[in-house]
Amino acid sequence: MASFAAGSTNTEENANGDFYDLKFSSNKYFKVEKIEKMRYHHGQLEFFVTWTVGGQTWEPIRCFPWGVEHLMIQEFKTNNKKRWDQVMKQKEKAEENMGI
């Protein structure tokens, strides 16, 4: 499986009009095929991404343009309502405990 090291994030359109969802340190853009899972980990939302080029990685919410409004995240939320609610409840509880 491919391993990706996250760098700055962007959405960029290539010559074919395709939008790439995340930018990596190699200055190449890769397209998200699917979001498989989500978790609240070390104080942030993370999503387990399957890439069209192969491989899977956990990516923090900051890597997605438009945050939770990102189309792929909204699709995950719709298809995985129970998991979404569990993780969001965990996030809220952790933030309450930290006084946020």
N, CA, C and O atoms as a GROMACS GRO file, in nm:
protein
  400
    1MET      N    1   0.083  -0.119   0.000
    1MET     CA    2   0.000   0.000   0.000
    1MET      C    3   0.087   0.124   0.000
    1MET      O    4   0.196   0.126   0.056
    2ALA      N    5   0.037   0.225  -0.063
    2ALA     CA    6   0.110   0.351  -0.068
    2ALA      C    7   0.099   0.421   0.066
    2ALA      O    8   0.000   0.408   0.138
    3SER      N    9   0.200   0.495   0.099
    3SER     CA   10   0.200   0.576   0.220
    3SER      C   11   0.221   0.720   0.181
    3SER      O   12   0.310   0.751   0.101
    4PHE      N   13   0.140   0.809   0.236
    4PHE     CA   14   0.147   0.950   0.199
    4PHE      C   15   0.182   1.033   0.320
    4PHE      O   16   0.129   1.010   0.429
    5ALA      N   17   0.269   1.129   0.302
    5ALA     CA   18   0.301   1.224   0.408
    5ALA      C   19   0.229   1.354   0.378
    5ALA      O   20   0.258   1.418   0.278
    6ALA      N   21   0.138   1.393   0.463
    6ALA     CA   22   0.056   1.512   0.436
    6ALA      C   23   0.141   1.638   0.446
    6ALA      O   24   0.226   1.651   0.533
    7GLY      N   25   0.115   1.728   0.355
    7GLY     CA   26   0.177   1.860   0.355
    7GLY      C   27   0.068   1.964   0.359
    7GLY      O   28  -0.033   1.943   0.425
    8SER      N   29   0.085   2.075   0.289
    8SER     CA   30  -0.019   2.177   0.288
    8SER      C   31  -0.139   2.124   0.212
    8SER      O   32  -0.128   2.035   0.128
    9THR      N   33  -0.255   2.180   0.244
    9THR     CA   34  -0.377   2.130   0.182
    9THR      C   35  -0.429   2.230   0.080
    9THR      O   36  -0.410   2.351   0.092
   10ASN      N   37  -0.494   2.177  -0.019
   10ASN     CA   38  -0.551   2.257  -0.127
   10ASN      C   39  -0.652   2.175  -0.203
   10ASN      O   40  -0.655   2.052  -0.193
   11THR      N   41  -0.732   2.243  -0.278
   11THR     CA   42  -0.810   2.178  -0.383
   11THR      C   43  -0.767   2.248  -0.510
   11THR      O   44  -0.769   2.371  -0.516
   12GLU      N   45  -0.729   2.174  -0.609
   12GLU     CA   46  -0.679   2.234  -0.732
   12GLU      C   47  -0.739   2.162  -0.850
   12GLU      O   48  -0.762   2.041  -0.846
   13GLU      N   49  -0.764   2.236  -0.956
   13GLU     CA   50  -0.821   2.177  -1.076
   13GLU      C   51  -0.708   2.148  -1.174
   13GLU      O   52  -0.622   2.233  -1.199
   14ASN      N   53  -0.707   2.027  -1.230
   14ASN     CA   54  -0.605   1.995  -1.330
   14ASN      C   55  -0.659   2.025  -1.469
   14ASN      O   56  -0.770   2.074  -1.484
   15ALA      N   57  -0.580   1.995  -1.570
   15ALA     CA   58  -0.616   2.027  -1.709
   15ALA      C   59  -0.743   1.954  -1.754
   15ALA      O   60  -0.812   2.001  -1.844
   16ASN      N   61  -0.775   1.842  -1.693
   16ASN     CA   62  -0.895   1.767  -1.729
   16ASN      C   63  -1.019   1.815  -1.656
   16ASN      O   64  -1.128   1.763  -1.678
   17GLY      N   65  -1.003   1.914  -1.568
   17GLY     CA   66  -1.116   1.963  -1.492
   17GLY      C   67  -1.147   1.881  -1.368
   17GLY      O   68  -1.250   1.902  -1.304
   18ASP      N   69  -1.059   1.786  -1.333
   18ASP     CA   70  -1.079   1.706  -1.213
   18ASP      C   71  -1.030   1.784  -1.092
   18ASP      O   72  -0.930   1.855  -1.099
   19PHE      N   73  -1.100   1.771  -0.982
   19PHE     CA   74  -1.056   1.836  -0.860
   19PHE      C   75  -0.986   1.736  -0.770
   19PHE      O   76  -1.036   1.626  -0.747
   20TYR      N   77  -0.871   1.774  -0.720
   20TYR     CA   78  -0.795   1.690  -0.630
   20TYR      C   79  -0.818   1.743  -0.489
   20TYR      O   80  -0.817   1.864  -0.467
   21ASP      N   81  -0.839   1.654  -0.397
   21ASP     CA   82  -0.886   1.693  -0.266
   21ASP      C   83  -0.775   1.728  -0.167
   21ASP      O   84  -0.797   1.813  -0.080
   22LEU      N   85  -0.661   1.667  -0.176
   22LEU     CA   86  -0.556   1.693  -0.080
   22LEU      C   87  -0.421   1.706  -0.150
   22LEU      O   88  -0.395   1.638  -0.250
   23LYS      N   89  -0.337   1.792  -0.099
   23LYS     CA   90  -0.204   1.810  -0.156
   23LYS      C   91  -0.101   1.749  -0.061
   23LYS      O   92  -0.115   1.759   0.060
   24PHE      N   93   0.000   1.686  -0.117
   24PHE     CA   94   0.102   1.623  -0.037
   24PHE      C   95   0.238   1.684  -0.063
   24PHE      O   96   0.257   1.757  -0.160
   25SER      N   97   0.333   1.653   0.025
   25SER     CA   98   0.465   1.716   0.022
   25SER      C   99   0.540   1.696  -0.109
   25SER      O  100   0.632   1.773  -0.138
   26SER      N  101   0.503   1.598  -0.188
   26SER     CA  102   0.570   1.576  -0.316
   26SER      C  103   0.518   1.672  -0.423
   26SER      O  104   0.556   1.662  -0.540
   27ASN      N  105   0.431   1.766  -0.383
   27ASN     CA  106   0.368   1.862  -0.474
   27ASN      C  107   0.279   1.795  -0.578
   27ASN      O  108   0.254   1.851  -0.685
   28LYS      N  109   0.234   1.676  -0.548
   28LYS     CA  110   0.139   1.608  -0.634
   28LYS      C  111   0.004   1.607  -0.564
   28LYS      O  112  -0.002   1.607  -0.441
   29TYR      N  113  -0.100   1.606  -0.641
   29TYR     CA  114  -0.235   1.604  -0.587
   29TYR      C  115  -0.296   1.467  -0.608
   29TYR      O  116  -0.283   1.407  -0.715
   30PHE      N  117  -0.364   1.419  -0.506
   30PHE     CA  118  -0.427   1.289  -0.512
   30PHE      C  119  -0.574   1.301  -0.482
   30PHE      O  120  -0.615   1.383  -0.400
   31LYS      N  121  -0.653   1.222  -0.549
   31LYS     CA  122  -0.797   1.227  -0.535
   31LYS      C  123  -0.846   1.125  -0.432
   31LYS      O  124  -0.801   1.010  -0.430
   32VAL      N  125  -0.938   1.169  -0.347
   32VAL     CA  126  -0.999   1.080  -0.250
   32VAL      C  127  -1.100   0.991  -0.323
   32VAL      O  128  -1.189   1.040  -0.392
   33GLU      N  129  -1.084   0.860  -0.306
   33GLU     CA  130  -1.180   0.767  -0.364
   33GLU      C  131  -1.299   0.750  -0.269
   33GLU      O  132  -1.415   0.753  -0.311
   34LYS      N  133  -1.267   0.731  -0.139
   34LYS     CA  134  -1.372   0.706  -0.042
   34LYS      C  135  -1.321   0.734   0.098
   34LYS      O  136  -1.203   0.714   0.127
   35ILE      N  137  -1.410   0.780   0.183
   35ILE     CA  138  -1.380   0.790   0.326
   35ILE      C  139  -1.440   0.667   0.391
   35ILE      O  140  -1.561   0.644   0.384
   36GLU      N  141  -1.354   0.589   0.455
   36GLU     CA  142  -1.395   0.459   0.511
   36GLU      C  143  -1.441   0.468   0.656
   36GLU      O  144  -1.538   0.402   0.695
   37LYS      N  145  -1.371   0.549   0.736
   37LYS     CA  146  -1.395   0.555   0.881
   37LYS      C  147  -1.371   0.697   0.930
   37LYS      O  148  -1.315   0.780   0.859
   38MET      N  149  -1.414   0.722   1.053
   38MET     CA  150  -1.379   0.848   1.119
   38MET      C  151  -1.353   0.819   1.266
   38MET      O  152  -1.400   0.720   1.322
   39ARG      N  153  -1.275   0.910   1.328
   39ARG     CA  154  -1.247   0.898   1.470
   39ARG      C  155  -1.214   1.035   1.526
   39ARG      O  156  -1.186   1.129   1.451
   40TYR      N  157  -1.219   1.046   1.657
   40TYR     CA  158  -1.171   1.164   1.727
   40TYR      C  159  -1.043   1.120   1.796
   40TYR      O  160  -1.046   1.037   1.887
   41HIS      N  161  -0.930   1.176   1.753
   41HIS     CA  162  -0.800   1.127   1.794
   41HIS      C  163  -0.708   1.245   1.825
   41HIS      O  164  -0.688   1.332   1.740
   42HIS      N  165  -0.651   1.246   1.944
   42HIS     CA  166  -0.560   1.353   1.986
   42HIS      C  167  -0.619   1.492   1.962
   42HIS      O  168  -0.552   1.583   1.913
   43GLY      N  169  -0.745   1.507   1.998
   43GLY     CA  170  -0.809   1.639   1.994
   43GLY      C  171  -0.856   1.685   1.857
   43GLY      O  172  -0.885   1.804   1.839
   44GLN      N  173  -0.865   1.595   1.760
   44GLN     CA  174  -0.913   1.637   1.628
   44GLN      C  175  -0.988   1.524   1.558
   44GLN      O  176  -0.965   1.406   1.584
   45LEU      N  177  -1.078   1.564   1.470
   45LEU     CA  178  -1.147   1.468   1.386
   45LEU      C  179  -1.052   1.418   1.279
   45LEU      O  180  -0.977   1.495   1.219
   46GLU      N  181  -1.054   1.287   1.256
   46GLU     CA  182  -0.972   1.227   1.150
   46GLU      C  183  -1.058   1.132   1.068
   46GLU      O  184  -1.153   1.073   1.118
   47PHE      N  185  -1.021   1.120   0.942
   47PHE     CA  186  -1.095   1.035   0.849
   47PHE      C  187  -0.999   0.940   0.780
   47PHE      O  188  -0.891   0.979   0.737
   48PHE      N  189  -1.040   0.813   0.769
   48PHE     CA  190  -0.959   0.710   0.704
   48PHE      C  191  -0.994   0.711   0.556
   48PHE      O  192  -1.104   0.675   0.517
   49VAL      N  193  -0.898   0.754   0.475
   49VAL     CA  194  -0.920   0.780   0.332
   49VAL      C  195  -0.861   0.668   0.248
   49VAL      O  196  -0.749   0.621   0.272
   50THR      N  197  -0.937   0.625   0.148
   50THR     CA  198  -0.886   0.539   0.042
   50THR      C  199  -0.860   0.629  -0.077
   50THR      O  200  -0.948   0.706  -0.117
   51TRP      N  201  -0.740   0.619  -0.134
   51TRP     CA  202  -0.699   0.706  -0.245
   51TRP      C  203  -0.720   0.636  -0.380
   51TRP      O  204  -0.709   0.514  -0.389
   52THR      N  205  -0.750   0.714  -0.482
   52THR     CA  206  -0.768   0.658  -0.616
   52THR      C  207  -0.638   0.599  -0.669
   52THR      O  208  -0.641   0.511  -0.755
   53VAL      N  209  -0.524   0.646  -0.619
   53VAL     CA  210  -0.393   0.596  -0.664
   53VAL      C  211  -0.349   0.475  -0.582
   53VAL      O  212  -0.241   0.420  -0.604
   54GLY      N  213  -0.433   0.432  -0.489
   54GLY     CA  214  -0.400   0.320  -0.402
   54GLY      C  215  -0.356   0.368  -0.266
   54GLY      O  216  -0.309   0.480  -0.250
   55GLY      N  217  -0.372   0.284  -0.170
   55GLY     CA  218  -0.331   0.316  -0.034
   55GLY      C  219  -0.442   0.380   0.047
   55GLY      O  220  -0.542   0.428  -0.006
   56GLN      N  221  -0.419   0.379   0.178
   56GLN     CA  222  -0.514   0.436   0.272
   56GLN      C  223  -0.437   0.506   0.382
   56GLN      O  224  -0.330   0.460   0.423
   57THR      N  225  -0.490   0.619   0.429
   57THR     CA  226  -0.427   0.694   0.538
   57THR      C  227  -0.533   0.760   0.623
   57THR      O  228  -0.644   0.786   0.577
   58TRP      N  229  -0.498   0.787   0.749
   58TRP     CA  230  -0.580   0.870   0.835
   58TRP      C  231  -0.544   1.015   0.806
   58TRP      O  232  -0.426   1.050   0.806
   59GLU      N  233  -0.643   1.100   0.782
   59GLU     CA  234  -0.620   1.241   0.753
   59GLU      C  235  -0.703   1.327   0.846
   59GLU      O  236  -0.821   1.301   0.866
   60PRO      N  237  -0.642   1.431   0.906
   60PRO     CA  238  -0.717   1.521   0.994
   60PRO      C  239  -0.813   1.610   0.914
   60PRO      O  240  -0.795   1.632   0.794
   61ILE      N  241  -0.914   1.658   0.983
   61ILE     CA  242  -1.017   1.740   0.919
   61ILE      C  243  -0.956   1.862   0.848
   61ILE      O  244  -1.011   1.906   0.747
   62ARG      N  245  -0.847   1.914   0.898
   62ARG     CA  246  -0.787   2.034   0.837
   62ARG      C  247  -0.737   2.009   0.694
   62ARG      O  248  -0.714   2.103   0.619
   63CYS      N  249  -0.722   1.882   0.656
   63CYS     CA  250  -0.677   1.848   0.521
   63CYS      C  251  -0.788   1.853   0.418
   63CYS      O  252  -0.763   1.839   0.298
   64PHE      N  253  -0.911   1.871   0.463
   64PHE     CA  254  -1.024   1.874   0.371
   64PHE      C  255  -1.072   2.016   0.351
   64PHE      O  256  -1.117   2.081   0.446
   65PRO      N  257  -1.063   2.066   0.227
   65PRO     CA  258  -1.117   2.199   0.201
   65PRO      C  259  -1.264   2.200   0.243
   65PRO      O  260  -1.337   2.105   0.216
   66TRP      N  261  -1.307   2.303   0.305
   66TRP     CA  262  -1.445   2.322   0.352
   66TRP      C  263  -1.478   2.237   0.475
   66TRP      O  264  -1.594   2.229   0.513
   67GLY      N  265  -1.378   2.174   0.537
   67GLY     CA  266  -1.401   2.101   0.661
   67GLY      C  267  -1.511   1.998   0.651
   67GLY      O  268  -1.515   1.919   0.556
   68VAL      N  269  -1.602   1.997   0.750
   68VAL     CA  270  -1.709   1.897   0.750
   68VAL      C  271  -1.809   1.918   0.638
   68VAL      O  272  -1.893   1.832   0.614
   69GLU      N  273  -1.801   2.030   0.570
   69GLU     CA  274  -1.888   2.056   0.455
   69GLU      C  275  -1.834   1.994   0.326
   69GLU      O  276  -1.901   1.998   0.223
   70HIS      N  277  -1.715   1.937   0.332
   70HIS     CA  278  -1.656   1.872   0.215
   70HIS      C  279  -1.750   1.763   0.166
   70HIS      O  280  -1.805   1.688   0.247
   71LEU      N  281  -1.769   1.753   0.038
   71LEU     CA  282  -1.864   1.659  -0.023
   71LEU      C  283  -1.842   1.515   0.024
   71LEU      O  284  -1.940   1.447   0.055
   72MET      N  285  -1.718   1.468   0.029
   72MET     CA  286  -1.691   1.330   0.069
   72MET      C  287  -1.724   1.307   0.217
   72MET      O  288  -1.770   1.199   0.254
   73ILE      N  289  -1.700   1.408   0.299
   73ILE     CA  290  -1.733   1.395   0.442
   73ILE      C  291  -1.884   1.394   0.460
   73ILE      O  292  -1.936   1.317   0.541
   74GLN      N  293  -1.955   1.478   0.385
   74GLN     CA  294  -2.101   1.478   0.393
   74GLN      C  295  -2.159   1.343   0.347
   74GLN      O  296  -2.256   1.294   0.404
   75GLU      N  297  -2.098   1.284   0.246
   75GLU     CA  298  -2.141   1.152   0.199
   75GLU      C  299  -2.119   1.047   0.308
   75GLU      O  300  -2.206   0.962   0.332
   76PHE      N  301  -2.003   1.053   0.374
   76PHE     CA  302  -1.975   0.961   0.484
   76PHE      C  303  -2.077   0.979   0.595
   76PHE      O  304  -2.131   0.882   0.648
   77LYS      N  305  -2.105   1.105   0.630
   77LYS     CA  306  -2.201   1.134   0.737
   77LYS      C  307  -2.339   1.076   0.705
   77LYS      O  308  -2.402   1.018   0.792
   78THR      N  309  -2.384   1.091   0.582
   78THR     CA  310  -2.514   1.040   0.540
   78THR      C  311  -2.519   0.888   0.548
   78THR      O  312  -2.618   0.830   0.592
   79ASN      N  313  -2.412   0.823   0.506
   79ASN     CA  314  -2.408   0.676   0.500
   79ASN      C  315  -2.370   0.609   0.632
   79ASN      O  316  -2.384   0.488   0.646
   80ASN      N  317  -2.320   0.688   0.727
   80ASN     CA  318  -2.270   0.633   0.854
   80ASN      C  319  -2.318   0.716   0.972
   80ASN      O  320  -2.240   0.755   1.058
   81LYS      N  321  -2.446   0.743   0.975
   81LYS     CA  322  -2.504   0.833   1.075
   81LYS      C  323  -2.472   0.789   1.218
   81LYS      O  324  -2.436   0.873   1.301
   82LYS      N  325  -2.484   0.661   1.248
   82LYS     CA  326  -2.459   0.612   1.384
   82LYS      C  327  -2.314   0.640   1.426
   82LYS      O  328  -2.289   0.690   1.535
   83ARG      N  329  -2.218   0.607   1.338
   83ARG     CA  330  -2.076   0.632   1.370
   83ARG      C  331  -2.049   0.781   1.384
   83ARG      O  332  -1.977   0.823   1.475
   84TRP      N  333  -2.106   0.861   1.294
   84TRP     CA  334  -2.090   1.008   1.300
   84TRP      C  335  -2.134   1.058   1.437
   84TRP      O  336  -2.062   1.133   1.503
   85ASP      N  337  -2.252   1.016   1.480
   85ASP     CA  338  -2.306   1.062   1.608
   85ASP      C  339  -2.218   1.018   1.725
   85ASP      O  340  -2.198   1.095   1.819
   86GLN      N  341  -2.167   0.895   1.721
   86GLN     CA  342  -2.078   0.845   1.827
   86GLN      C  343  -1.952   0.931   1.838
   86GLN      O  344  -1.914   0.971   1.948
   87VAL      N  345  -1.890   0.957   1.726
   87VAL     CA  346  -1.764   1.033   1.727
   87VAL      C  347  -1.789   1.178   1.769
   87VAL      O  348  -1.710   1.234   1.845
   88MET      N  349  -1.897   1.238   1.721
   88MET     CA  350  -1.926   1.376   1.758
   88MET      C  351  -1.958   1.388   1.907
   88MET      O  352  -1.922   1.487   1.970
   89LYS      N  353  -2.024   1.288   1.963
   89LYS     CA  354  -2.051   1.286   2.107
   89LYS      C  355  -1.920   1.274   2.184
   89LYS      O  356  -1.901   1.340   2.286
   90GLN      N  357  -1.830   1.189   2.136
   90GLN     CA  358  -1.698   1.173   2.198
   90GLN      C  359  -1.622   1.306   2.193
   90GLN      O  360  -1.559   1.345   2.291
   91LYS      N  361  -1.627   1.374   2.081
   91LYS     CA  362  -1.560   1.504   2.064
   91LYS      C  363  -1.616   1.607   2.161
   91LYS      O  364  -1.540   1.678   2.227
   92GLU      N  365  -1.748   1.615   2.169
   92GLU     CA  366  -1.813   1.711   2.260
   92GLU      C  367  -1.774   1.685   2.406
   92GLU      O  368  -1.744   1.778   2.481
   93LYS      N  369  -1.775   1.557   2.445
   93LYS     CA  370  -1.739   1.520   2.582
   93LYS      C  371  -1.593   1.558   2.612
   93LYS      O  372  -1.564   1.612   2.719
   94ALA      N  373  -1.503   1.529   2.518
   94ALA     CA  374  -1.362   1.563   2.538
   94ALA      C  375  -1.343   1.714   2.549
   94ALA      O  376  -1.264   1.762   2.632
   95GLU      N  377  -1.415   1.789   2.466
   95GLU     CA  378  -1.403   1.935   2.470
   95GLU      C  379  -1.461   1.991   2.599
   95GLU      O  380  -1.409   2.089   2.653
   96GLU      N  381  -1.568   1.932   2.650
   96GLU     CA  382  -1.624   1.974   2.779
   96GLU      C  383  -1.523   1.952   2.890
   96GLU      O  384  -1.504   2.037   2.977
   97ASN      N  385  -1.458   1.835   2.887
   97ASN     CA  386  -1.358   1.804   2.990
   97ASN      C  387  -1.237   1.897   2.985
   97ASN      O  388  -1.171   1.920   3.086
   98MET      N  389  -1.208   1.951   2.866
   98MET     CA  390  -1.095   2.043   2.850
   98MET      C  391  -1.139   2.187   2.875
   98MET      O  392  -1.056   2.278   2.878
   99GLY      N  393  -1.270   2.209   2.891
   99GLY     CA  394  -1.321   2.343   2.916
   99GLY      C  395  -1.330   2.428   2.793
   99GLY      O  396  -1.321   2.551   2.801
  100ILE      N  397  -1.347   2.365   2.676
  100ILE     CA  398  -1.356   2.440   2.549
  100ILE      C  399  -1.500   2.478   2.525
  100ILE      O  400  -1.531   2.541   2.424
   0.00000   0.00000   0.00000
